[in-house]
Amino acid sequence: MSSKLLRSVSCVLAAFGFVVTSCAVVGSYDFEGYRITAPGSGGSAGASTTSTTSTTSTTGSGGSIVRDASTDGPTCIAQTCEELHAECGKVPDGCDKVLDCGGCEEGVCGGNGRNKCGPDPCRMRTCEEIGATCGEVSDGCSGTIQCGRCVPPETCGGGGMSKKCGCTPFTCPELGAECGMVSDGCGKTIDCGECRESGKTCGGGGKPNKCGCTPTTCAAENANCGMLPDGCGGMIDCGMCATGMMCGGSGPNRCGAMPCPPKTCADLGAECGTVSNGCGTILTCPGTCTAPATCGGNGVDNKCGCKPVTCAMQGKNCGMIANGCGGMLDCGTCTAPLTCAGAGDPNICGCTMKSCTMVGAECGVAPDGCGGNLDCGTCAAPNTCGGGGTPNKCGCRPATCAALGANCGLAPDGCGGMIDCGMCSGTDVCGATAPNKCGAGSCNPTTCAALGFNCGTTSNGCGATLNCGSCTMPETCGGAGVANHCGCKPKTCDTAGAKCGSIPDGCGGIITCPKCPGTNVCMDNKCVRPP
């Protein structure tokens, strides 16, 4: 079964309330590393850690979306050698494991491009060349290279920088936490503030980090008659007194023989809301609070007030925001290269990573503008990265006849062209003693086949030019980095501007880009916040 079909089946199962522990797809959103749990199956704000796996749950009315966060990343659907168009060697499967795609019956692995069989040699890339300090990546030939492992809670790319260890902390809104202290998933705790509504306390409804209210009882209020506010916006009936007894005759809402003088809102200091008059009747106090103040809003029952929000409660960490009570909060500044709203989210420190195209890099490793590195690939031979004198640009400096030691005929200039090194004098023959060297005797011209060339032009060693043919797309002459050999220069995630997901490499293969950090999801190969 193909991975696309399996993802579709997973989503169908999820729609009917089954647990799906791989990947949920909703429209064009790919919720990597999430699993859908059936309604009522649990899940609470915050994070819980066991010896192997931690989960972070966001609970809704129809169940939970649970994020698996293990050391090696979330569970996902692994790709096959066939899906990755890998003919040989080892290649990452997109799920933090490595596939062994076997060897070649003919040629060498990497000889015709990454994980492709062919006759040409292949130069393996290093972690330093790629700019990777963690993760397992393709070496560009037949295998993979391990560029290091991260120490939990950090993961590779987890801080938003590709191929770098990091951790993106969760915010109170992302965790669904309305109040109290909660783990941010990166080894620290965040204060999600206090409840702002009258009568509600943190966890008061029985759910951790949720504002709720537990109604009081007649027994708790030492009442045995009349009506009382329950502290949660409702009323409780504490019954009636026996004949001859009066409610309030022995104290507020207590049956007794003495008459009960009813209290007024003014007597009780109540500006708003409902209170008991002490004699079994509920009073509605006439005061109206002026927004943004609410009745009990500052934590004092029956008093108008407003309790400001905090930056953490709103998931903000920079700039100025409204405090919910008519004032403003300063949420601080960002540390470079992060800027406030730098990734597009208001009042959140972030940075939008640049692509190779944006920084004008054709090859090599270039800074991404956010403290990380871009892998801008390699050059098609005979060009090399910086070979023309400009960093991160593919180029070539043509050789001279003197540098080649050639004194006759047409010789390759090392940049795909030919240079005329003159003619021999007298009876000397060009190529008689060495290619493009004058000497006595005769010259036996070489052939493209003898040189192992299958494209482009070169010297026949006797002063003339050989045309070794052309390549079939997507291959180009020198495309894999070997001059006069057909090959293809594969894209990288960074050259394509892809931050996540999988993309075609332009050479018939598929490359898997990093996972999105935190709760972000991959859409159109960009990391975005869940809808």
N, C-alpha and C positions, 0 to 999 in steps of 0.2 A: 504494500500500500504506500502511495507517495506521501511525502510529508504534508503537502497541501491538503490532500484528501483526509489525512489523519487529523489535521487541525480542524477541518470542517466538521468531522464526526465528533471531535472533542467538544466543539461549541454546541452541536445539537444535543449531546448528552447533558451538557451543563444547563441547557435551556429547560430540561425536564427534571432538574434538581439533583443529578448525579454528581458525585465528586470526581473532578477531572484534575489529575495531578501533573499536567504537562503545560499547555499553553492555551490561553483563551483568546479568541479573535472576535472582535466586535466591529463590524464594518471594516474600515481600513486600519483600525487600531490593533496592534499586536501586543497584548499584555504579557510580555515575556516574564516567566517565572511566577505567574499567579495561578491559583487554582480556585475554582468556584465551589463553595460548599453549599449544601442544601439548606433551605430555610430552617432556622431553629437548631442548627448543628453547632452553634457556639461562635466564638470569636469576640474579642473585646479589645478596647483601645489599649495601646501599650505593646510591649514586647515581652515574650517569655523565652527563656533559653534553656535548652537541655544539653546533654553531652554532645549531641551531633547537629541539631538543627534548631534555629530560632525562627519564630513566625511572628509577623506583624499583621493584625487583622483590622479591617475597617468594616464595621457592622452596619448594614442597612436593613430596611424593612423586609427584604426578601432573602436574607441569608448574609453571607460574608464573602468578601474578596480577600483571600489570604495570601500574603506574600511570603514565599519560602526564601530564607536568607541563610544559606549554609556557607561554609568557608570558601568553597569553590564556585559559588554563584548559584542562581536558581535553576530548578529543573526545567529542561526544555526538550524539544524533539530533535534528536541528533540527525545530521545529514549523512548520506552514504557517499562512497567514492564515486558512484555513478552520478549522483546529484551534483557533486562538486567537480565533475568532469576530470577527476584525477586518475591517471592511468597507472601510476606507480608511486612508490615512496610513501612517506607519512605526511598526514595533513590534519589540522585541527577539524573536529566534527561540528564545531559551533556550540558544543555543550561541555567545554572544558576537558574533553578527552581527545585522544589522537587515534585516527584511523590508519591502519597499515594497508595500503592499496597494492602491495606486491611489488614485484620486480619487472624488468623489461625482457621480452624474448629477444629483441634486437636493440642495439644501441645502449645508451645510458639514461638513467632517470634524470630529467632536467635538461636533456640534450635538445629538446624541442620546445622549451618553455617550462614553466613551473609545473612539476608533477606530470610532465609529458615525456614519453620515450622518444629518443632521437640520437643522432650520431655525434652531436656537438658537445663539447665540454660545458660545464656550468659552474660558475663561481658562486659559492654560497655567501649569503649575506650574514652579517653579525648583528647582535642586539644593538651595538653601538651605532651601526650604520642606520638601523631602522629607528633608533631613538626610543627603544623599549627597555624598561627596567623591571618589567614583570610580565607574566603570561607566557604562553607557548604559541609561537608564531611560525609561519612557514619560512624556511631558509631560502626560498626562491628556487630550490632545486628538487631534491628527492626526499627531504625530511623536514623536521621542525627543530627549532631551538628553544630552549627554556631560558627565558630572560629573568627568572627570579620569581619568588613567591611572596605574597603579602602576609603580614601578621594580622589576624583578626582583631578588631572588626573591619580592618581595611580589606578591600578587594581590588583586583586589577581594574583600573578605570573607574572605581567606585567614587572617586572624588571629582569626577567630571573630566579628568585628563586622561586621554587615551594612552594605554600602555604604561601608566603610572599607578602606583599604589595610592589609595585614598579612600575616604568614607564621606558620603554626603549625609549629614544628620537629618533626621525626620523633624518636622515641625509639629506643633500641637494640632493644627487643622489636619495635617496628613495622617496623624495617628488617631484622629477623631477624639482627642482629649480636650475636654471643656474646662478642666480645672485640675489642681494638684500637681504633684511632681511625677514625671514619667521619663523613662529612658529614651534618649534620642537615637539609639541604634549605633552610636559611634563611641560608646564608653562613657558618655556624660549624661546628666539629667537636665531636664528643662522644667521651669516653673510655668505651668499653664494657668496660673492665677486662681482667683476665688470666684465663686458663683455670684452673679449680679442680680438675680431675681429674689424677691422676698420669699422667705421660707425655705429656699433651696440651699442645700449644702452639697459639698463634693462627696459623691458616693451615696448621697442620702436616699436615692431611689434603689440602692442595691447594686449599682453598676459602677465599677472603679472609674475614676477620672471623668465621671458624668455628673452634671448637676441634677439633683433630684430632691424629692420631698417625701418624707414618711409621715403620714397624718398622725396627729396626736390622738390619744384615747381619753375617755372620761376618767378612767382610773389614773392615767398619767397626770391629769389636771386636778385630781382629787375632787371631781364633780359627780354629783348623783342626781342632778335634775337640770332641766332647761336645755337651751341650745348654746353651743359653743363653736367659735371658729376652729377648724381642724388644723390651722397653720399652713394649709396647702391650697387655700382658695375655696374650700368647701365648709360644710357645717356638720356637727355631730349632735345627735339628740341623746341627752343623758337621762331621759325619763321624766316622770312626774312624782311629786311628793304625795305622801299619804294625806288623807282628809285631816284638816286642822293644821297642817304643816305648810310652810311657805318656802318656795325656792329662793334662796339667798338669806333665809332667816338665820342660818348658822354660818354665814360666810358666802363668798361668791359661789353661786351654783351649788350650794349645799342646803339641803332641807333643814328647816328649823322652825321653832314656834314664834320667833321674833319677826316683826315686819321687816321687809327689805327695802331700803332706800335705793332706788335705781341710780346708777352712775350715768353721767353724760360723756360724750366724746371729749369735751373740755376737761371734765373731772379726771379722765384717764390719760389726758395729754395726747390723744389720738387725732392726727390731722386728716387721715384718709383711711379707706378700707373699712373692714368690719371688725367689731369688738363685742364682747358680751357686756351687758349692763350690770352683770353680777346677780341679776334676779331671774335669769333664765331666758332673757330676750336678747336678740342680736341687734346691735345698732349699726347703721351704715353712716359713717362720718362724712360730712358734706364736702370736705376739702378735695380740690382737684389739683393734681400735680401738673406743673408746667414742664413739657418736654425740654430736655431729655430726661428730667427727673421722673421717677416712677414711685408708686407707693411701696415703701420698704426697699427701694432700689439701692440704698447704701448699707443695707444689712440691718436696719432698725425697723421693726414692725410698726406699721401705721404712721410712719414718718416719710415725707417726700425726700428723695435723695437719688443720687446717681453714683455708681461705683465705676471708675474709669477702667477701660481695658488696658492690657499690657501689650508690649510689642510681641512677646512670645505667644500670647493668646491668639494674636492675629497671624502668626507665622511670618512676621516681618523682622528684619535685622538691620535696616539702614533708612536714613531719611526721616522725614516728618510724616506722622499719620494722625488722624483724629482719634482722640481718646474716648469717644462715645459720650462724653459729658460736656461737650462744647469747648474743650481745650485741645491742645496738640501734644503729641508725644515725640520725643527725639529718640529714634531707634539706633543711632550711632552711625559710624562710617565703615567703609570696607577697606580691606587690605589689598593693595595692588598685587596682581593685575586685576583683581575683582573691582567692579564698580557697582554703584547702586542702580539696580534695574539693568545691569550689563547683559543679562541673558534674556531680557524682555519681560521679566516679572517685576511689577512695581514694588519698591521698598524691600527687595531681596538682593543681596550681593550675588553677583554672577559675572560671567564672562562669556561672550560668544566666540567660540573658536573659529579661527579663519581657516580657509581651505588653501591648498597649494596654489590654486588659481588666484585667489585673493591676495596672496603674498608674492605672486609672480614667480613661484618656484616650479621649475620643470622637472627637477630631479633632486636626489639627496635628502638630507634632513634639514628642515627649516622650522623656526619657532612658530607655534600656533597662536601666539598672542595672549595665551592664557597660562603660561608657565610650562606647557608641554611641548612636544615635538610632533611635526608632521612627517610622515613617510611619503615623500614625493616621487618614489620609484627610481628607476634607472634610465639610462639613455640607450637608444638604438645605435649599435656600432656603425661607423667608426667613432661616433661622438662619445664623449665621456662627460661626466658631470663636472662642470667648471673647466672643461678642456679648452674652451675658447677664451678663458681668462675671466669669466663672470661667474661668481658663486651661484649655485643652484640653477644654472642654465646649461643645457646640453650644447656642447660645442667641440670644435676640433681645430688644431693649428696645423696647417699643411707642412709637411716636411720639405726640405730642399734637396736638390741632387747631392750637394756636399754632405748633408747629414745622412743621406742614404748610402753614400760612397759610390754613387752611380755617375758615370761619365758619358753615357750614350743611351739613345733610345728613349722610349716612353716608360716611365716608372710610376707606380702608384704613390700618391702623395700622402697616403694614410688617412685621408679624409673623404675618400670616395672619388677623388679626381685623379688625373694623370698629369705628370710634368714631363716636359721635353728636356732631356739631359744632353742633347746634341748628337753629333755623328763622330764616328771613328775616322782617323786619318790613315792614309795609305791603304795597305792591304789588311789592316786589323778588322776584326769582325766583332760586332756588339754581342756580348754574351758568350764569347768563346771560352773565357776562363772562369767567369762568374756572371750571374744575372746582371745585365746592364753595365758590364765592364768590357772595355775594349781589350782585344788580345788576338794573338795569332791562332788560326785554326778555324773551326766551324762551331755553330751554335745549334743545339737541339731544343726547339721550343717546347715548353711544358704545356699541359692542358688543364682545363678546369677540373676534370675528373682526377688528374694526378695531384692537383692541389687540394682536392676535397671541397671545392667551392661549388655552389649551386645558384649563385646570383651575383649581379654586379659586374664591375669591370676590374681587370688587374693586368699586370704585365705578363707576357709569355716568356720573359727572361732574355729575349733576343731583340728587345727594342720595340716590339709591336704590342697591341692591346688585345686582350681576350675579353669577350662578352660571355659571361657565365649564366645568362638568363635572368628571369624575373620570378617573383613569388606570387602565390595565390593568397588573396585576402582571407583572414585578417593578418596574415604574415607579411612582413616587409623584409627587405634585405638588411641584415644586421639587426633586426628587430629584437632578438633575444640577447643582444650584446656581443655577438660574435660576427666579425666582419665577413662579408661574402657568404653568409649562411642565412637561409630563410628562417625567420623566427617571429615571435610576437612579443611585444612589450606589454605585460599585464598591468591593468590599473591597480591602484591601491585604494583602500577606503578613503585615504586623505586626498588623493588626486581626484577622486570622484566626488569629494565633499560629503561622503556618507558617514554619519556618526554612529549608526547602529544597523542591525539587520543584515541581510545578505544582498549582494549585487553581482551582476555579471562582470568578469574581469576584462572583457573585451577580447579575450583569446579563447573563448569557448568554455571557460571555467567559471566557477562561482567562488567569491571570497566572502567570508563571514566577518563582519565588523563588530566592534565591542558592544557589550550590553549597556543599556542606559543606567545611569546612577540613580539611587534612591527609588522613589515611586514613579519616576518618569517612565513613559512608554514610548515605543518606537512607532512612528508614523511617517511613511515616505522617507525612511532612512534618516529621520531627524528625531531627536529625543524631545518629547513634549510632555507637559503635565496631563494626567488622565482627565478625560472629559467629565 
